[in-house]
Amino acid sequence: ISKYTLDSTPKKIYTQNNIIAINLGTSVMFINDNGWLVKKYESNGEEIQNIIVCDEIAGIISKDKIYIISL
């Protein structure tokens, strides 16, 4: 069992393979299945609507934009 403590309540959680993406509203935490933080994404104040996670990249969808980030 692995454990990762968050500072706020998640809005949604998405998973793909060994990555867990946690939507915190205006930021996303990407955690691996060992409980280690892989990457953190902070929006510029925009509310995150949806997240798509693939093997090496993630798509972060806000109201009218899609951000592609590497993991």
Secondary structure in CASP SS format (residue, H / E / C, confidence):
PFRMAT SS
TARGET T0000
AUTHOR 0000-0000-0000
METHOD secondary structure of the structure
MODEL  1
I C 1.00
S C 1.00
K C 1.00
Y C 1.00
T C 1.00
L C 1.00
D C 1.00
S C 1.00
T C 1.00
P C 1.00
K C 1.00
K E 1.00
I E 1.00
Y E 1.00
T E 1.00
Q E 1.00
N C 1.00
N C 1.00
I E 1.00
I E 1.00
A E 1.00
I E 1.00
N E 1.00
L C 1.00
G C 1.00
T C 1.00
S E 1.00
V E 1.00
M E 1.00
F E 1.00
I E 1.00
N E 1.00
D C 1.00
N C 1.00
G C 1.00
W C 1.00
L E 1.00
V E 1.00
K E 1.00
K E 1.00
Y E 1.00
E E 1.00
S C 1.00
N C 1.00
G C 1.00
E C 1.00
E C 1.00
I C 1.00
Q C 1.00
N E 1.00
I E 1.00
I E 1.00
V E 1.00
C C 1.00
D C 1.00
E C 1.00
I E 1.00
A E 1.00
G E 1.00
I E 1.00
I E 1.00
S C 1.00
K C 1.00
D C 1.00
K C 1.00
I E 1.00
Y E 1.00
I E 1.00
I E 1.00
S E 1.00
L C 1.00
END
